[in-house]
Amino acid sequence: MHDKPEPAPWAWTAILLLVVCLPRISIDIYLPSLPAMADALRAPYAQMQLTLTMYMAGSALSMLLCGPLADRYGRRPVLLAGGALYLLASAVCAGATSAPVIIAARLFQALGGCSGTLIGRVMVRDRFDQASQAGMLSRISMGMALSPIVAPLIGSVIDAALGWRWVFLTLTALATLMLALVAGLLPETRPAPAAARPPATARIYLRLLGDPYFLRYALAIGCVYCTYFPFIAESSLLLQRSLHLSASAYALVFGLTVSGYLAGSNLFRRLGPRLGADRMIALAVAVNGAGAALLWAATTLYPTALAALVGPMLLIMLSVGVAIPACQFAVLQPYAAIAGTASGLFFFIQMAITTLCGGAVVQLSDGSARPIAWVTAAASAAFCTAWLALRGGQAKLAGSRC
C-alpha cells in the first residue's frame, strides 16, 4: 500500500519533525502573548488559560479518534484531514474577537493538529526497523524538546513586531506548508490489512486498559507530563504579571528552563540503546521526585525568587526529556497489528490526565508559584506510584490481533 516513491531519509526526518512538532509549537508559541490577549479580548487571565486547557482536551480527543481511523483508512488521509482542520482553526484564532471564540477554536486546532503527534510516530513504527526506530523517535523527541525553547522566543518577537494575531497567522502558514509536504511527498505506510475482519475498536481499548504492560507506560507518561505542565500553564502569569518580566525576557527564561527537556532527550538517545527504556525511566522517576521536592521547598522558602523556580524545574525537565521518548518507544513495540489504535489510546490517556491537571491549575491559580509546586509534587508522586505498582507486567496483546 505504498502509493508514492520513497522520500530521501532527510526528507522523512524533516517532514515528520514538522508533522509531530507543529502541535507542540502551538502550545508554547503564544504563551508570551497571553497577557496581551487577555487585555485585547477584555477577558480575565484565568479565562485565557482555558485556551491551553481546551487545547489539551482537544488533543486527548484527537488521540482517541485518530488511532483507529489511521488503522482503518490509512495514515495519509487522516493526517491530511487533521491538518486541514488545524489550518482552519488557526485562522479562526487569528481573527477571534472574544475569548469564547478563541477557546473553542483552540479545541478544534488540537483536534486536527494533534493527529500528527500520533500518526507521525506510527509512521516511524510502520516504516523503520526496530534498530532505527529508537534513533528516529529520539530525533523527533529532540525536535519537540527544542520546540518549547524556540517557539516562545519566536512568538515574543512576532508579538512585539506585529501583534498576537500574527502568531496564529504564522501557525496557519506552517499548517499550509505541512499539508503541501504531506500531500506531495509522504507515501502511505499502513501495513496491508489482514483478510479477516478487524476487531472492534472498543474491544481493543478494553483489552488494552486491562493490560498492565500498556497501562504502566500510559500512566507513567501522563503523570510525568503533568510534572511540567503546571509550569507551562502558570509561568506566563507568574513571570510577566507577578515578577514583571517582559514578554521577551519571559520567553528567554522559559526557554532556559525547558532546555532540561532537550538534555534529557539527548541522554535517552545516547544511553537508551545500551541501558534499555525501563532503566532510563527508573532513573527519570528518581530525578523527577528529587526535582519536585526541591521545587516545593525552594518556592516555599523563597516565593519570589526566580532561581527557586527555574533551578528545580531544570531537574524536572531533564527527567521528562528522558521519560517521554522512553515510554513512547517501549509501548509501541508489542502492538504491531494495532499500532495506530494502541498509540491513540496511549496518547489519549496522557492528554486526558494533562487536561485534568490543567483544570486543577486553573482552580488554584493565584499569581504565585504555589499552584506549580503543589500540582507538580502530586504528579511526581503519581508518576513514581504508577511506575512501581505496575512493574513486572507482560504485554497481553503482543503481536496480537486481539
Residue, then its C-alpha position, 0 to 999 in steps of 0.5 A: m500500500h505504498d502509493k508514492p516513491e520513497p522520500a530521501p531519509w532527510a526528507w522523512t526526518a524533516i517532514l515528520l519533525l514538522v508533522v509531530c512538532l507543529p502541535r507542540i509549537s502551538i502550545d508554547i508559541y503564544l504563551p508570551s502573548l497571553p497577557a496581551m490577549a487577555d487585555a485585547l479580548r477584555a477577558p480575565y487571565a484565568q479565562m485565557q488559560l482555558t485556551l491551553t486547557m481546551y487545547m489539551a482536551g482537544s488533543a486527548l480527543s484527537m488521540l482517541l479518534c485518530g488511532p483507529l481511523a489511521d488503522r482503518y483508512g490509512r495514515r495519509p488521509v487522516l493526517l491530511a484531514g487533521g491538518a486541514l482542520y488545524l489550518l482552519a482553526s488557526a485562522v479562526c484564532a487569528g481573527a477571534t474577537s472574544a475569548p469564547v471564540i478563541i477557546a473553542a477554536r483552540l479545541f478544534q486546532a488540537l483536534g486536527g493538529c494533534s493527529g500528527t503527534l500520533i500518526g507521525r510516530v506510527m509512521v516511524r513504527d510502520r516504516f523503520d526497523q526496530a534498530s532505527q526506530a529508537g534513533m528516529l523517535s529520539r530525533i523527533s523527541m529532540g525536535m519537540a524538546l527544542s520546540p518549547i525553547v524556540a517557539p516562545l522566543i519566536g512568538s515574543v518577537i512576532d508579538a512585539a513586531l506585529g501583534w498576537r494575531w500574527v502568531f496564529l497567522t504564522l501557525t496557519a502558514l506552517a499548517t499550509l506548508m505541512l499539508a503541501l509536504v504531506a500531500g506531495l511527498l509522504p507515501e502511505t505506510r499502513p501495513a496491508p490489512a489482514a483478510a479477516r475482519p478487524p476487531a472492534t475498536a472498543r474491544i481493543y481499548l478494553r483489552l488494552l486498559g486491562d493490560p498492565y504492560f500498556l497501562r504502566y507506560a500510559l500512566a507513567i507518561g501522563c503523570v510525568y507530563c503533568t510534572y511540567f505542565p503546571f509550569i507551562a500553564e502558570s509561568s506566563l502569569l507568574l513571570q510577566r504579571s507577578l515578577h514583571l518580566s517582559a514578554s521577551a525576557y519571559a520567553l528567554v527564561f522559559g526557554l532556559t528552563v525547558s532546555g532540561y527537556l532537550a538534555g534529557s532527550n539527548l541522554f535517552r538517545r545516547l544511553g537508551p540503546r545500551l541501558g534499555a527504556d525501563r532503566m532510563i525511566a527508573l532513573a527519570v522517576a528518581v530525578n523527577g521526585a528529587g526535582a519536585a521536592l526541591l521545587w516545593a521547598a525552594t518556592t516555599l522558602y523563597p516565593t519570589a525568587l526566580a532561581a527557586l523556580v527555574g533551578p528545580m524545574l531544570l531537574i524536572m525537565l531533564s527527567v521528562g526529556v528522558a521519560i517521554p521518548a522512553c515510554q513512547f518507544a517501549v509501548l509501541q513495540p508489542y502492538a504491531a497489528i494495532a499500532g495506530t489504535a494502541s498509540g491513540l489510546f496511549f496518547f489519549i490517556q496522557m492528554a486526558i490526565t494533562t487536561l485534568c491537571g490543567g483544570a486543577v491549575v486553573q482552580l488554584s491559580d493565584g499569581s504565585a508559584r504555589p499552584i506549580a509546586w503543589v500540582t507538580a509534587a502530586a504528579s511526581a508522586a503519581f508518576c513514581t506510584a504508577w511506575l512501581a505498582l505496575r512493574g513486572g507486567q507482560a504485554k497481553l496483546a503482543g503481536s496480537r490481533c486481539 
